[in-house]
């Protein structure tokens, strides 16, 4: 166990040497500030690492991860990350990324008491309830779980769009845009679910409009 732990520091040393050999000023520049265009909200699963699957460099992606990429407005961690990314970093894109074979999604559909996980997984069970007819019509269990992963991403995107800071920033700058992705562990590919951000924004504004301004969406269609 100690060897597997120590190898991390050896890998870090090699990584530092590699970066400096390519650019002696790399860490000097990296330490100055961050200016990412992307906020990535993903699952904590060890197989789905944001920067690697995106081919991104340090400083290009602001990242938040939790079990099953859930956005719950009562969760101060995820909401604080979103507000900071939107108001201070002024990211242009917010990505909610789930992945197939998600243990959190499967656990949410397991009929057993999971203790402290219960209230968290209830968010995913709520997604199933909202889409029960569609999901129950899928006979193949594996395909049903895949579909629930996709629908969970879709609902979490909607939860992001409901947030006041996202609405207000979009009114001013016409960004950030919210995207829904699924990472397929079986192929390594990112699948864009093509969430229609503008349509969702317009559809929910009657109920979830948390601003005092006329919506840009309305002005665009005048």
Secondary structure by P-SEA (a helix, b strand, c coil): caaaaaaaaaaaaaaaaaaaaaccaaaaaaaccccccbbbbbbccccccccccccccccccbbbbccccccccccaaaaaaaaaaaccccccbbbbccccccaaaaaaacccccccccccaaaaaaaaaaaaaaaaacccaaaaaaaaaaaaaaaaaaaaaacaaaaaaaaaccccbbbbbbbccccccccccccaaaaaaaaacccccccccccaaaaaac
